[in-house]
Amino acid sequence: MSDTTDGQRAAEPNESDVDMKRAKADFREALLAANKTRNADEQLEKAVSTFCHGEKLLGRSPERVLVDAKQVIEESIDGENARLAERTVSICIQQYFRE
């Protein structure tokens, strides 16, 4: 927990605060759309950003976030588009470490 400006303890975010189910679904939909067009676009970048940021807010390590992201990638495009998978992982890493 972290302190607020008045000295009170702020609750750590949980999955309902971040709505990771929605973020994961949006991530999956964006991957499927990008796979269909064979192009990583703004929709995918936004979905990956939201997913990775949510995972980070939940206190997940970079390694855990990558494992979770790769699971979504595997479930969505299952090796059909290696270039898209690699690009998605790169976006996730960039977003996790973005200030």
Order of alpha helices (4+ residues) and beta strands (2+ residues): beta-beta-alpha-alpha-alpha-alpha-alpha
